Amino acid sequence: MKLRPDQLTRHLQEPLKAVYLVFGEETLLQQEAADALRAAARRQGFTEREVMHAERGADWNELLASASNMSLFGDRKIIEVRFTGKPDAQAAAALEQYAQNPSPDNLLLLLLPKLDGTAQKSKWFLACENAGVSIAIISIDRAALPDWLRARLAQSDLQLSPEALTLLADKVEGNLLAAAQEVEKLRLLFGAGALTVEQVRDAVGDSSRYNLYDLADAILDGESARAARMLLGLKAEGESESAVLWALSRDVRALVGISEGIAQGQQAYALMQQYGIWQKRQPLVQKALRRHTLASTQALLQDSLTIDKAIKGQHPDNPWDGLLRLALALSGPALFSE
């Protein structure tokens, strides 16, 4: 059985299943889902809890024995297994075996990082899902962040003006744990009620975290100011110039190739598939194509080569200045002459 995170609260009012599989990359949301599961389990008589860490060389026969046996005192218990990666072959075999005949007296809670499509189609995953519930913790992207923050603020009886909400989202983007902490801070500082943008600016620190994929998407989407802020954030976090250039030049090369194909009469959709553009990113690539011509994308590619030389010490340009120039040129109207 699959559940979305927003369906969990209602589900926990019912008798619990034998196996719960919670996976994803948002640590805060996974932690809160697990907390809710444990609280519901305690209400339903699971009074003991055993935590195991799935390390290499772990004794999976011990896990099977522990999960299958009742407590010495006859109490129902939660067997919680924490993974840092997807299960290895021995772990997968043990989980599949247990899920085929789970103990009615115990609840198996599996906490895992993000799993790809192949892992979600594996035998162990499907066996656990059939025996219980899987919950995929989906990351909160920039577009969904304001709504998530608004709901979080409402839980603390706080209301923010649109400008204050935007400011808060900018300060905590990519860092939900910091976002939750900032909401708690606002409640402690100002109490319940409506807050102004000045109050939020004075109280909230910059806890945003960015990654290369977010940066690339913002650039394709034409968000120049946000792209510049993200680029500077990545620089401050110690990201390498080469990694940033890889992310940007990958999209530039795709835009050049797609633009050349369109000029020759080929269909944009087929070209995007040819260049490995995921369906989710295709609207972003189409927006970038509307902003640029073949000549301007070729100029962007030439600038990428110049930045690469600067990174290698073969050109006097400052690499980060070059990356900012490239990001602004790609996200906005063409800066290069045609």
N, C-alpha and C positions, 0 to 999 in steps of 0.2 A: 504494500500500500504506500502510495506517495502522498506526502502532505506538504503544502506550502507553509512557511513560518507563520503567516497570518491565520492559518487554520488550526494552529496548535492549541490555543487557549480553549476553544470549544471541544477539541478532541480529548483534552485532559479531563473533561467532566465525565467521560465514559470509562469503563474498565480498560485498564492498560493492556497493551499487547506484550508479547514475550520478548521482542527484540526491537530496539530503536537504533537507527543509524543516522547520525547527525554529521554532515560534512559540509565544508565550505572554507572560504578564506577570510571571512569577517569574524575575527576572534570574539569581539564583543557580542555579536548576535548569536554565535554558537554557544558561548558561555551562558547567555541568558536563556536560550532554548534548553540547555542541559539543566540549568537551575530550576526551570519550570517543570521539567520532567521529574527531577528528584523530589521536588515538593509534592507533586501529584502522587508519586510513588509512596512517599511517606504517609500521605493521607489515606492511601489504599492498603496500608499494612506492610509495606516493605521497610522494615525497621533497621535492617543492617545494610552496610555498604562496603564493598571491597573494590579497591582501585588497583588496576594493573597497567603497566606501561609496556607497550608492544615493542620491545627492543630486539635487536638481532640476536638470535640464539635463545629467545624466550621459550619456556617449556609450555607448549600449547596443549599437551596432555593434561598438565596441571590446570590450565584454564577450563578445559572440558569437564574435568572432574569437579572443579569448584562450582562451575555454573550449573552442573547437573544435580549436585547434591544439596540437600536441605541443610540448614544451619543446625548445629548441635542442639540448639534450644528450640528448634522448630520454627524459627522466624523466617519470614520471606526476606530476600535480600536483593540489592542492586549490585550487579557485577559490571563495573565500569572499566572499559579498556580504551586507553588513549594511544593514538597512532601519530607518528610524525610524518609518515608517508603512507602510500597504499600498502596493504598487506602483502608480505612475501608469499611464496608458494606454500610453505608450511602453515602459515597463519590462515591463508585463504582456504586451505583444505579443512582446517579445524573449524573455522567459522561455518563453512558449508555443511560439515557434518553435524554441528550442533543445531544449526537452523532447521535441519530436517526433522529434528525431534527435540524441541526446546523444553526446558523444565517449566512446568506450570507454576512453580513456587518461586521462581527467580525472574528478574528482569535484566536482560543484557543490553547495556548502553555502550554503543561504539561511537567514539569521537574521532573524526578523521579530517585531514585537510581537504582542499578541493580535489575532486576526482574527475578525470576526463570521461568522455563518452565510452571509451573502451572499458574502463574500470566499472562503469555503471551497467555494462552489459555482461559482466563476468558472472560465473556461476555462483561464487560466494556472495556477491552483492545481491543477485536476484533471489537467492535462497533466503538471505536475511530480510529482504524486502517482502517476500511472500510470507515469512513467518511473523512479520511485524510491520514497521513503518520506517520509511526513509524520508529525511528532511534535508533538502538542499538549501544551504544558507547562501543566498545570492548577494553579491556585493552591491552596495548602494552607489550608483554612479552619480555624476554631477547633476544630471537632470532630475533624479529622484531625491537628491539630498534635501532640498527645501521642504518637501512634503514629510520626509522622515523627521526632520528637525521640528517641524510644526507639531507633529504628533507627540514627539518627545517633550516639547515645551508644554503642551496641553496637559500632559500627565503631571507636570509640576505647577499647573495653574499659572502659566506664563504666556503672554502674548507679545509678539514682536511686530513692529511695523514692517512693511515690505522691504524698506531700506535696511533695517536692522537685521532682518532675516537673511538678506543677501550678504551682508557683512559677516555674519556668523558663519554662513556656508563657506565663504571665501577663506575664513580663518581656520576651519577644521576639515576642509576637503580632503578626503582620502584617509581620515583618521577618526573612525567612529568612537573609539574609546575616549579620545580627547573631546569629541563632541558631547558625549554623555557627561563627562566631567565638567565641561564648561556650562552645561545646562544646570547642573547641581550648584555650581559656583554662583550663577546668576540668581538662583532661588535663595541661596544663603545670603547674598549681598543685598538683594532688593526685595525679597519676599514675593508673594503672589501678585499678579497684575500685569499691566502693560508696561513695556520697557521701550525706551527711545534708542535711536541709533547711537547717540552720545554715550549712554550708559553701557551699551554693548561694546563700543569701541574702547572705553576706559577699562572694562573688566576682562575682556577676552584677549588672550595671547594668540600668537600665530602658531598653530599646531598642525598646519596642513602638511600632508604628505602626498607626493606625486610619483607617478611612475612614467616610464617612457611611452607606454601605450596610451595613457591618458593625454600626454603631451601631443602625441601624433594625432589623436582624434580631435583635440581642441584646434590644432592647426588646420586640419582638413575642414573643420566646421566653420572656419573663418573667425574664430574668437581670438583676435590678435592680442588684446590686453591680457586675457587669461593665459594665453600661450606664453607671453613674456614673463608673467608672474610665475608660471610653472617652471619655465626654463631657469630662472634665477633661483627658485626653490631647489631644483635638482642640483644646481651648482653648489648651493650652500650645504646640501646633504652629502656632497662628495662624489656625485655621479661623474663618470669619466666623459671627457669630450668625445672620445671615439664611440662610446655607446649611444650618446645623443645623436651624433652624426649618422650612425647606422640607422636609427629609427627614422630620422628625417629623410635621408637620402634613399632609403628603401621606397618611401612613398613617392619621392620625386622621380625615381626611375620608372615606377609604375605609371605615373602620370604622363611621362614622356612617351612610353610605349603605347599607352591607351590613346593618347592624342595623335600619335602617328597612325595608329590603326583606324581611328575615326576619319582622319584626313584621306585615307585610302578607301573609305566607304564601308568599313566594318562596323558592326553593331557594338555599342558601348558595353551592353550587358555581357556579351560573349567575351569581350576583351577583358573585362574585370574578372570573370571566371578564369580566363587564361593566366592572368597575373596573380591569381590566388587571393583576390579581395573577398573577404568574408561577406556574407549577406548583410550582416549588421553594419558593416562599414561602407557598403556600396552607396547609400545616400550621401555620406560624407565625401566620398570620392567624386560623386556627381556634382556636389556643390563646388569642390575645388576646380573641376573641369570647367564649370561655368565662369569662374573667375579668371582662368588662365587660357592662353593660347598655346599652340605648339611651340612657338618661338620663346615665350616666357618660361615654359617648363624646361626647355633646353638651356636657357640662361641660368635657371635654378640649378640644373645638373652641373653646369660649368662652375658655379659658385661652390657647390658641394665638393668638387675636386680641389678648389683653392683652399677650402677649410681643411680638407684632409692633409694637404701639404703643410698648412700652418700647424696642425697637431703634431706632425712629424718633424717640425722644426725646419721645413724647407721653404717657408714663406713667412714674411715678417708680420702678417696679420695676427691679431689676438684671436685664438680659437673660439673663445666664448663670445667675443664681439661678432665674429663671423656666424656663429650658430644663431645668435639673436637676429642678425640681419636676415638669415635664411628663413627663420621661423616667421618673422614679420612679412617677408616677401611672399612666402607660401600661404600664409593665412589671410593676407589682405590683397588689395589690388597689386598688380605687378609693379615692382620697384625697378625692374631692369628694362632698358630700352629694347625695342624689337628691331 
